[in-house]
């Protein structure tokens, strides 16, 4: 059964009523981030129940030694993990010598938690009765500043309701933190120094092995009924803890509060010897503004983000809430300011997948960032991979490839492969294709070709070399084949001639050759430089071409479909609708052996190829393959519903497309996969955006022009979205009767709507 406690609301994620069974799920769903740091929505005060406290800093990681029973040559020595960082949010509360703990209170009433997505602020309020008979009302307000991205702010207010009370706030920093997903229960942090000065505290620590230096800091102010008044704090510190205690005798009905500023300065952005002084400067700036002005800067920053990226849906609050939650979390996770950073599948909401970079970025996230930001944000994501090209070549060399062939990692922080499941590390090589496709997709959308001669061609050459070497010639088939792979469907391992893998390999080789020829003709200096650096010859290019022209693609003449892999029709072909619901999800109910022998598909595989290369196939071919493969798809990957939503919409199957959209947009809010307590599915949220813009909106780039073929679900009255296309913003508005387009730019733009060319003029609305 899926959860349903999140209240529908167009702009907020709302939880009403205290339920200990929801705590870990809510910690994920209500998470905060500002693209530089993030944290799960753990309570500030002590909570003795089942909880998962997590704070994370982008780019700070630890190489956790791989734990396997059988070592294999080329196996990654570690799994890189974003670290659970020293915590700065803690505010323990003592009321007449009894500690506030919602897990231990006599009674908790009026509990409400709100993640206001319009503002980027987390609110929480409740009233509670303690065992000592005192009833209190509590409010907390928390945000991570977008304007000052090393800083977060908390306001925590307590009001005694039924009698006077002595209230103490103990605000603290804690570096005695471990990751829940540690392979060996290692201590990842080495705390060097704890210091307290007046109302300010700092903990200086560094990561072991990787030696990132981090200063965790806080500063506090106390207030009574909204007016600041100074209370000299009592101090307490250990080797990994810094605490400041503020006590006040508070009359019934009065509000005692503490405002806490905290955050991190790191050696990624500062001299490691100057982290405290950098923190002091940040705190000085923040204190000069004060909490309320900091809050206003937060509202303005989010207002600007929403101005470019909001999608409105009229007539369906749950659908509206789902898309805004996706857009909100994507912006909390990555804003494109730093090309050293990337997008982990869980963002800052949990530790699963290590917070590392996967192929999700290139396959799903880049379209969102291209269309809602300027082109430099997406270009930074491409440059992230370019800077790791040497490591990708090193990864391939470890597996026996030569001559500068590159295999980009399935999972990485610094370019080294660090995934610790062999069938993915060695076999899920299709990720190489997504890296190349992202370059093509970026140029196609932005019309910024400069990236390819400057950097991209080197990547394309190294990838083409890999694909040519990864094939071998089959005398029996008189074709080149690719053996022993795992395609996008991870419920099939070690298969031969996965159609998607073979198809993207052929495409990568042909695309690399096409770009070599283009640069040879138009960018002579770059051509000479790149050919010299890559030591690429015409003879080698001919070898690539021979492979691309003669790759084998399994196909069934009777069903007229490409086969997911050679043995797919040997399986027992029982559709998902005939599978007993008690057996779902199969990844939690079945043995791995049974899954691998089944016909069940985790996510789009052949259909992933039809999504990337839609123009290569007719609509009839798409329909035939969709009708064959979707009935076997269990959609147990978060990346699955969005591709199917886009394709169902193209086929005019709007009810099916709508159901897939709900599945992707409310995956975490409704916890469809029963795992949200581990963190939210951030990268698949880009697929939610794609489901509307590419699915319902039908947006495509064809022949260097923007195309739309808008459709609308029956459940909606209207929807609207904006895209930034080559420096001009187009707003699209769709109802059941018509669709309109408005150009926010300076130059007329021709677009194609339902196969007819339309000219948009600046600041004029055209209705079709």
C-alpha positions in Angstrom: 0.0 0.0 0.0 1.3 3.4 -0.9 1.6 6.2 1.7 -1.0 9.0 1.4 -0.2 11.3 4.4 1.2 14.2 2.4 -1.6 16.7 2.0 -2.3 18.0 -1.5 -1.3 21.6 -1.9 -0.1 23.5 -5.0 2.9 25.2 -3.4 3.7 23.3 -0.2 4.5 19.8 1.0 2.3 19.4 4.1 2.2 16.9 6.9 -0.5 17.2 9.6 -0.5 15.1 12.7 2.4 13.4 14.5 3.0 9.8 13.4 6.4 8.2 14.4 6.0 5.8 11.5 6.4 8.7 9.1 9.5 10.3 10.6 12.2 8.8 8.3 10.1 9.2 5.2 9.4 12.8 6.1 13.1 13.5 6.8 13.7 12.6 3.1 10.7 14.4 1.6 11.1 17.6 3.6 14.9 17.8 3.0 16.6 21.1 2.3 19.4 22.0 0.0 21.1 25.0 -1.7 23.2 23.1 -4.2 26.3 23.5 -2.0 25.0 21.7 1.1 21.9 19.9 2.2 20.3 18.1 5.0 17.5 15.7 5.8 14.6 17.3 7.7 15.5 15.8 11.1 14.2 17.6 14.1 16.4 20.2 15.7 15.6 19.0 19.2 16.4 15.5 20.5 14.3 12.7 19.1 14.8 9.2 20.6 12.6 7.4 18.0 13.6 5.9 14.6 15.4 8.7 12.8 18.2 9.1 10.2 20.0 12.4 10.7 22.0 13.4 7.6 23.9 16.6 6.6 25.9 16.6 3.3 28.4 19.0 1.6 28.6 18.9 -2.2 32.0 17.6 -3.4 33.2 16.3 0.0 33.6 12.5 -0.2 35.4 9.5 1.3 36.7 6.4 -0.6 35.0 3.7 1.4 36.9 0.4 0.9 35.0 -2.0 -1.3 33.6 -5.0 0.5 33.3 -8.1 -1.7 33.7 -11.8 -1.2 35.6 -12.4 -4.5 38.0 -9.9 -5.9 38.2 -9.5 -9.7 40.9 -7.8 -11.8 39.8 -4.2 -12.6 37.4 -4.1 -9.7 37.1 -0.7 -8.0 39.0 -0.5 -4.7 36.4 1.8 -3.1 32.9 3.2 -3.3 33.1 7.0 -3.1 30.5 8.4 -0.7 29.3 11.8 0.0 29.8 12.0 3.8 27.4 12.6 6.5 29.0 15.8 7.6 29.3 17.3 11.1 25.8 18.5 12.2 25.1 22.1 13.0 21.3 22.0 13.4 21.0 20.6 16.9 19.0 22.5 19.5 18.1 20.4 22.5 15.4 21.9 24.7 15.0 21.4 28.5 11.8 22.5 30.2 11.8 22.4 34.0 14.6 19.8 33.8 12.7 17.6 31.3 14.1 17.2 27.8 11.7 17.8 24.9 11.5 14.6 22.9 8.4 14.0 20.8 8.9 10.3 21.0 8.5 10.5 24.8 5.9 13.2 25.3 2.6 12.4 27.0 0.7 14.0 24.2 1.5 15.8 20.9 -1.2 17.9 19.2 -1.5 20.2 16.2 1.7 18.8 14.7 2.3 20.4 11.3 5.3 20.4 9.0 5.4 22.5 5.8 8.0 22.7 3.2 7.1 25.9 1.4 8.5 25.4 -2.1 7.8 29.0 -3.2 10.0 30.3 -0.4 12.5 27.4 0.1 11.7 27.4 3.8 10.8 24.5 6.2 8.3 25.3 8.9 7.2 23.0 11.8 4.8 23.6 14.7 3.2 21.6 17.4 2.0 21.6 21.0 3.1 19.0 23.5 2.5 17.9 27.0 5.6 16.7 28.9 5.6 14.2 31.8 6.2 17.1 34.3 2.8 18.4 33.3 3.9 21.5 31.3 2.3 22.1 28.0 4.3 24.0 25.4 3.8 25.4 21.9 6.8 25.1 19.6 7.6 26.7 16.2 10.7 26.2 14.1 11.7 27.9 10.8 14.7 26.7 8.9 16.3 27.4 5.5 19.6 27.0 3.7 20.4 30.3 2.1 20.7 30.5 -1.7 22.3 34.0 -1.5 24.9 32.9 1.0 25.4 29.3 0.2 27.7 28.4 3.1 25.0 29.5 5.5 21.8 28.1 7.0 19.4 29.7 9.5 17.0 28.4 12.2 14.5 30.2 14.4 13.3 27.9 17.2 10.5 29.3 19.5 9.0 27.8 22.7 5.9 29.2 24.5 4.7 27.7 27.8 0.9 27.3 27.6 -0.3 26.3 31.0 2.3 27.6 33.5 5.6 29.4 33.9 8.6 27.4 33.0 12.4 27.5 33.1 13.5 26.8 29.5 17.0 26.0 28.3 18.2 25.9 24.7 21.4 23.9 24.2 22.6 24.6 20.7 25.5 22.5 19.5 27.8 21.3 16.8 28.6 17.6 16.5 31.4 16.0 14.5 31.1 12.5 16.0 29.1 11.5 12.9 29.2 8.3 10.8 27.5 7.3 7.6 24.8 4.7 7.9 26.0 3.1 4.7 29.6 2.6 5.8 31.0 -0.7 4.5 33.4 -1.2 7.5 31.9 1.2 10.0 34.8 3.5 9.5 35.2 6.9 11.1 35.3 9.2 8.1 36.1 12.4 10.0 39.2 13.4 12.0 38.3 16.3 14.3 41.2 18.6 14.8 39.9 21.5 17.0 36.8 22.6 18.9 36.6 26.2 19.8 33.9 28.4 21.5 34.0 32.2 21.7 31.0 34.2 23.2 27.9 33.0 21.2 30.0 31.4 18.4 31.5 27.9 18.0 33.6 26.2 15.4 34.6 22.6 14.8 37.6 22.1 12.4 37.8 18.6 10.9 39.1 16.9 7.8 38.1 13.7 6.0 40.4 10.8 6.3 42.1 9.6 3.0 40.7 12.5 0.8 41.8 15.3 3.2 39.0 17.7 2.6 39.1 20.3 5.3 35.8 21.6 6.8 34.9 24.1 9.4 31.4 23.6 10.9 30.2 26.8 12.6 27.3 28.3 14.5 26.3 31.6 16.2 23.3 32.2 18.4 21.0 35.0 19.5 18.2 34.8 22.1 14.9 36.6 22.1 11.9 37.0 24.4 8.6 37.9 22.7 10.5 38.8 19.5 12.9 41.2 21.2 16.6 40.3 21.4 18.1 40.0 24.8 21.5 38.7 25.7 22.0 35.7 27.9 25.6 34.7 28.7 25.8 31.1 27.6 27.1 28.2 29.6 29.6 26.2 27.4 30.4 22.5 27.1 32.8 20.8 24.7 34.4 17.5 24.0 36.8 16.4 21.3 33.9 16.3 18.8 31.2 18.5 20.4 30.6 22.2 21.1 27.6 23.2 23.0 26.2 26.6 24.2 23.3 26.6 26.7 20.9 29.5 27.2 18.4 29.4 30.1 15.5 31.8 30.8 12.6 31.7 33.3 9.7 32.2 30.9 6.2 33.2 32.0 3.1 31.4 30.8 2.2 32.8 27.4 5.6 34.4 26.7 7.8 33.1 23.8 11.4 32.3 24.4 13.4 31.8 21.2 16.8 31.2 19.8 18.0 32.1 16.3 20.9 30.0 15.1 23.1 30.6 12.1 25.2 27.7 11.0 26.9 26.1 8.1 30.3 25.1 6.6 33.4 26.6 5.1 35.5 24.1 3.2 38.9 23.7 1.5 37.0 23.4 -1.8 36.5 27.1 -1.7 39.0 28.6 0.8 42.6 28.1 2.0 42.4 25.4 4.6 44.2 27.6 7.1 41.5 30.3 6.8 38.3 28.4 7.2 37.4 30.0 10.6 38.1 33.5 9.3 35.9 32.8 6.2 33.1 31.6 8.5 33.4 34.7 10.7 33.1 36.9 7.6 29.9 35.0 6.5 28.5 35.3 10.0 29.3 39.0 10.1 27.4 39.6 6.9 24.5 37.5 8.0 24.2 39.2 11.4 24.2 42.6 9.8 21.2 41.5 7.8 19.4 39.7 10.6 17.1 36.6 10.3 14.1 38.4 8.7 16.2 40.0 5.9 18.0 36.8 5.3 14.6 35.2 4.9 13.6 37.9 2.4 16.7 37.3 0.3 15.7 33.6 0.3 12.2 34.4 -1.0 13.7 36.6 -3.8 16.2 34.0 -4.8 13.5 31.3 -5.1 11.2 33.8 -6.9 13.8 34.2 -9.6 14.2 30.4 -9.9 10.4 29.9 -10.2 10.1 32.7 -12.7 12.1 30.6 -15.2 11.2 27.1 -14.3 7.7 26.9 -12.9 5.1 24.6 -14.5 1.5 25.4 -13.7 -1.3 22.8 -13.9 -4.9 23.9 -13.5 -7.5 21.4 -12.2 -5.2 18.7 -10.6 -3.6 19.7 -7.3 -1.7 16.4 -6.8 -0.2 16.7 -10.3 0.7 20.3 -9.6 2.3 19.5 -6.3 4.2 16.6 -7.9 5.9 18.7 -10.7 6.7 21.6 -8.3 8.3 19.2 -5.8 10.4 17.8 -8.6 11.5 21.3 -9.9 12.2 22.4 -6.3 14.4 19.4 -5.4 16.3 19.6 -8.7 17.2 23.2 -7.9 18.0 22.4 -4.3 20.5 19.8 -5.6 22.3 21.6 -8.4 22.3 25.2 -9.7 25.2 24.9 -12.2 27.6 27.4 -10.6 30.4 25.0 -10.0 31.6 22.6 -12.8 33.3 20.4 -10.1 29.9 19.4 -8.8 27.2 17.1 -10.3 23.8 15.5 -9.4 23.6 12.5 -7.2 20.5 10.2 -7.6 19.5 11.0 -4.0 20.9 14.6 -4.0 21.2 15.7 -0.3 18.3 13.6 0.9 20.1 10.4 1.8 23.2 8.2 1.5 22.0 5.5 -1.0 24.0 5.5 -4.2 26.8 7.4 -2.4 25.8 10.8 -3.6 27.9 10.1 -6.7 27.4 10.9 -10.4 25.6 8.3 -12.6 24.5 8.3 -16.2 21.2 9.8 -15.0 22.8 13.2 -15.3 23.4 12.9 -19.1 20.3 10.9 -19.9 17.7 12.7 -17.8 19.0 15.9 -16.1 20.7 17.9 -18.8 17.4 18.6 -20.7 15.9 20.1 -17.6 18.9 22.4 -16.9 19.3 23.4 -20.6 15.7 24.6 -20.8 15.3 26.2 -17.3 18.8 27.9 -17.0 21.2 29.4 -19.4 23.4 27.2 -21.5 26.4 27.5 -19.3 24.8 25.4 -16.6 24.4 22.4 -18.9 27.9 23.1 -20.4 29.3 22.8 -16.9 27.8 19.3 -16.7 29.6 18.4 -19.9 32.8 19.9 -18.7 32.6 17.8 -15.6 33.0 14.7 -17.8 35.7 16.3 -20.0 37.9 17.0 -16.9 37.6 13.3 -16.0 38.5 12.0 -19.4 42.0 10.8 -18.3 40.4 8.8 -15.5 37.9 7.3 -17.9 40.8 6.2 -20.1 42.5 4.8 -17.0 39.3 2.9 -16.1 39.2 1.3 -19.6 42.9 0.5 -19.3 42.3 -1.5 -16.1 39.8 -3.6 -18.0 42.3 -4.3 -20.9 41.4 -1.6 -23.4 44.2 0.3 -25.1 45.1 3.3 -27.3 43.2 5.9 -25.3 39.8 4.1 -25.3 37.7 5.5 -22.5 35.0 3.9 -20.3 33.3 6.5 -18.2 32.3 5.2 -14.8 28.9 4.1 -13.8 29.5 5.8 -10.4 32.1 8.4 -9.7 33.2 11.4 -7.7 36.5 12.1 -9.4 36.3 10.1 -12.6 37.4 6.8 -11.1 34.9 3.9 -11.3 33.7 3.1 -7.8 30.6 1.0 -8.2 30.8 -2.2 -6.3 28.5 -4.6 -8.1 30.4 -6.5 -10.8 27.5 -6.8 -13.3 27.2 -3.0 -13.3 30.9 -2.1 -13.0 32.0 -4.3 -15.9 28.9 -4.8 -17.9 26.6 -1.8 -17.8 28.7 -0.1 -20.5 25.8 1.7 -22.2 26.6 4.6 -19.9 29.4 5.5 -22.3 26.7 6.2 -24.9 24.8 8.6 -22.6 28.0 10.7 -22.2 28.2 11.1 -26.0 24.5 11.6 -26.5 24.5 14.5 -24.0 27.1 16.3 -26.2 24.8 15.8 -29.2 21.8 16.9 -27.2 23.5 20.0 -25.9 24.6 21.2 -29.3 21.2 20.3 -30.8 19.3 22.4 -28.2 21.7 25.3 -27.6 23.2 25.6 -31.1 26.5 26.1 -29.2 28.9 24.1 -31.4 32.0 25.5 -29.8 32.1 22.9 -27.1 32.9 20.1 -29.6 36.1 21.5 -31.0 37.2 22.9 -27.7 36.6 19.8 -25.6 33.9 17.4 -26.7 35.6 15.8 -29.7 38.3 14.3 -27.5 35.6 12.6 -25.4 33.8 11.3 -28.6 37.1 9.9 -30.0 37.8 8.1 -26.7 34.3 6.7 -26.5 34.4 5.5 -30.2 37.7 3.7 -29.5 36.1 1.9 -26.6 33.1 0.7 -28.7 35.3 -0.5 -31.5 37.5 -2.5 -29.1 34.5 -3.8 -27.1 33.1 -5.6 -30.2 34.3 -8.9 -31.7 33.6 -10.5 -35.0 31.2 -13.5 -35.1 31.9 -15.9 -37.9 28.6 -17.5 -37.3 26.7 -14.3 -37.8 29.1 -12.6 -40.1 28.6 -9.5 -37.9 30.3 -7.7 -35.1 28.7 -8.5 -31.7 28.9 -7.1 -28.2 28.9 -9.9 -25.6 28.4 -10.0 -21.8 26.6 -6.8 -21.0 23.9 -5.4 -18.8 21.5 -3.0 -20.6 19.4 -0.4 -19.0 17.2 -3.3 -17.8 19.2 -4.4 -14.8 17.0 -7.4 -14.4 19.1 -9.1 -17.2 22.8 -9.5 -16.6 25.6 -10.9 -18.8 23.5 -11.0 -21.9 24.7 -10.9 -25.5 23.8 -8.2 -28.0 21.6 -6.0 -25.9 19.9 -4.1 -28.7 20.1 -0.7 -26.9 23.8 -1.1 -26.2 24.6 -2.1 -29.7 22.5 0.7 -31.2 24.1 3.4 -29.1 27.5 2.0 -29.8 26.9 2.3 -33.6 25.5 5.8 -33.1 28.5 6.9 -31.0 31.0 5.8 -33.7 29.1 7.4 -36.5 28.6 10.6 -34.5 32.3 10.8 -33.7 33.2 10.3 -37.4 30.7 13.0 -38.4 32.2 15.5 -35.9 35.8 14.7 -37.0 34.9 15.5 -40.6 33.1 18.7 -39.6 35.9 20.0 -37.5 38.4 19.0 -40.2 36.5 21.2 -42.7 35.6 24.2 -40.5 38.1 24.2 -37.5 41.4 23.4 -39.0 43.6 24.4 -36.0 41.5 22.5 -33.6 41.5 19.5 -35.9 45.3 19.4 -36.1 45.6 19.9 -32.3 43.1 17.1 -31.5 44.4 14.6 -34.0 48.0 15.1 -32.7 46.9 14.8 -29.1 44.7 11.7 -29.8 47.2 10.2 -32.3 44.2 9.3 -34.5 44.7 8.0 -38.0 42.5 7.5 -41.0 43.2 3.8 -40.7 41.8 3.7 -37.2 38.7 5.6 -38.3 38.1 3.0 -41.0 38.2 0.3 -38.4 35.5 2.1 -36.4 33.4 2.5 -39.6 33.7 -1.2 -40.4 32.4 -2.1 -36.9 29.5 0.5 -37.1 28.4 -0.7 -40.5 28.4 -4.3 -39.5 27.0 -4.5 -36.0 24.5 -7.2 -35.2 21.0 -6.3 -34.0 18.7 -9.1 -32.8 15.3 -8.9 -34.5 12.3 -11.2 -34.7 10.6 -11.3 -38.1 7.4 -12.7 -36.7 6.8 -10.1 -34.1 8.6 -7.4 -36.2 10.5 -6.1 -33.1 14.1 -5.7 -32.1 14.9 -8.1 -29.3 16.1 -6.7 -26.0 18.8 -9.3 -26.3 19.3 -12.5 -28.2 17.6 -14.8 -25.7 14.6 -12.7 -24.8 12.1 -14.8 -26.6 13.4 -17.9 -24.8 11.8 -16.5 -21.6 8.4 -17.3 -20.2 6.5 -14.3 -21.5 3.9 -13.6 -18.8 2.7 -10.0 -18.8 2.9 -8.0 -15.6 -0.9 -7.8 -15.4 -1.0 -11.5 -14.9 1.5 -11.4 -12.1 0.0 -11.8 -8.6 0.2 -8.5 -6.8 1.6 -10.3 -3.7 4.7 -10.9 -5.8 5.4 -7.1 -6.3 7.8 -5.5 -6.2 9.7 -8.5 -7.5 13.1 -7.0 -6.4 11.9 -7.4 -2.8 10.0 -10.7 -3.2 12.0 -12.8 -5.6 15.5 -14.3 -5.7 17.9 -12.7 -8.1 18.1 -15.9 -10.0 14.4 -15.9 -10.6 14.4 -12.2 -11.7 17.2 -12.8 -14.2 15.4 -15.7 -15.8 12.1 -13.8 -16.0 10.9 -11.5 -18.9 10.3 -8.7 -16.5 11.9 -5.3 -17.3 13.0 -2.9 -14.6 12.9 0.2 -16.9 12.9 1.3 -20.5 15.6 -0.6 -22.4 14.7 -1.0 -26.1 12.3 1.8 -25.5 15.2 3.9 -24.1 16.7 3.7 -27.5 13.4 4.7 -29.1 13.3 7.7 -26.7 16.9 8.9 -27.6 16.6 8.2 -31.3 12.9 8.8 -31.9 13.6 10.3 -35.4 15.3 7.1 -36.5 12.0 5.2 -36.3 8.4 5.6 -37.5 5.5 6.1 -35.2 4.3 2.6 -36.2 7.6 1.1 -35.2 7.4 2.9 -31.8 3.8 1.6 -31.3 4.8 -2.0 -32.1 7.8 -1.9 -29.7 5.8 -0.1 -27.0 3.0 -2.6 -27.2 5.5 -5.5 -27.0 7.8 -4.3 -24.2 5.7 -2.2 -21.9 3.4 -5.1 -20.7 6.6 -6.8 -19.3 7.8 -3.7 -17.6 7.5 -3.6 -13.8 8.7 0.0 -13.5 10.8 -0.8 -10.5 13.3 1.9 -11.5 12.6 5.5 -10.7 13.8 6.3 -14.3 11.1 4.1 -15.9 7.7 5.9 -15.8 8.9 9.1 -17.5 10.2 7.5 -20.7 7.0 5.6 -21.0 4.9 8.7 -20.3 6.6 10.5 -23.1 6.1 7.7 -25.6 2.5 7.0 -24.5 1.7 10.7 -25.1 3.3 10.5 -28.6 1.1 7.6 -29.4 -2.0 9.5 -28.2 -2.6 7.3 -25.2 -3.2 10.1 -22.8 -4.8 8.2 -20.0 -1.8 5.8 -19.9 0.6 8.8 -20.2 -1.2 10.5 -17.3 -0.9 7.5 -15.1 2.8 7.3 -15.9 3.2 11.0 -15.1 1.5 10.6 -11.7 3.8 7.7 -11.0 7.0 9.7 -11.7 5.8 13.0 -10.2 4.6 11.4 -7.0 7.1 8.6 -6.7 8.4 9.9 -3.4 5.4 11.8 -2.1 3.4 8.5 -2.4 6.4 6.3 -1.8 5.5 3.9 -4.7 8.7 2.0 -4.3 8.5 1.7 -0.5 12.0 3.2 0.0 11.6 7.0 0.4 13.1 6.9 3.9 16.4 6.2 2.2 16.1 9.5 0.3 14.3 11.0 -2.7 14.8 10.1 -6.3 16.3 13.4 -7.5 17.6 12.5 -10.9 14.3 10.9 -11.9 12.6 14.2 -11.0 14.1 15.6 -14.2 12.1 12.9 -15.9 8.9 14.3 -14.3 9.7 17.6 -16.0 10.4 15.8 -19.3 7.0 14.0 -19.0 5.2 17.3 -19.3 7.5 19.3 -21.6 8.4 16.5 -24.0 5.5 14.2 -23.3 2.3 16.4 -23.1 3.9 19.4 -24.7 5.5 17.3 -27.4 8.7 19.5 -27.5 11.4 18.3 -29.9 14.3 19.8 -31.8 14.1 18.7 -35.4 16.0 20.2 -38.4 17.4 22.9 -36.1 13.9 24.1 -35.2 11.8 23.9 -32.1 8.7 21.6 -32.6 5.6 21.2 -30.4 2.7 18.9 -30.6 0.7 19.7 -27.4 -1.8 17.3 -25.9 -3.6 17.6 -22.5 -4.7 14.9 -20.1 -8.5 14.7 -19.6 -8.0 15.5 -15.9 -6.4 18.9 -16.5 -8.1 22.2 -17.4 -4.8 23.7 -18.6 -1.0 23.6 -18.1 1.8 26.0 -18.9 5.6 25.9 -19.0 8.5 28.1 -20.0 11.7 27.0 -21.8 14.9 29.0 -22.4 15.7 28.2 -26.1 19.0 29.7 -27.4 18.7 32.7 -25.1 15.0 33.4 -25.7 12.2 32.3 -23.4 9.1 30.7 -24.9 6.0 30.3 -22.7 3.6 27.6 -23.7 0.0 27.5 -22.5 -2.2 24.5 -23.4 -6.0 24.0 -22.8 -8.4 21.4 -24.3 -9.4 23.9 -26.9 -6.1 25.4 -28.1 -2.5 26.2 -27.3 -0.8 29.6 -27.2 2.9 30.6 -27.4 4.5 33.8 -26.1 8.0 34.9 -26.9 10.0 36.7 -24.2 12.9 37.8 -26.3 14.1 40.3 -28.8 14.2 38.4 -32.1 11.4 36.7 -34.1 11.5 33.0 -33.8 10.1 30.3 -36.1 8.7 27.2 -34.4 6.7 24.3 -35.7 3.3 23.5 -34.0 1.5 20.3 -35.1 3.7 20.2 -38.3 2.9 23.8 -39.2 5.5 26.6 -39.1 4.5 29.6 -36.9 6.5 32.8 -36.4 6.6 34.1 -32.9 7.2 37.9 -32.5 8.6 39.3 -29.3 6.0 39.9 -26.5 3.2 38.8 -28.7 0.9 35.8 -27.9 0.0 33.5 -30.8 -2.9 31.0 -30.3 -3.0 27.9 -32.4 
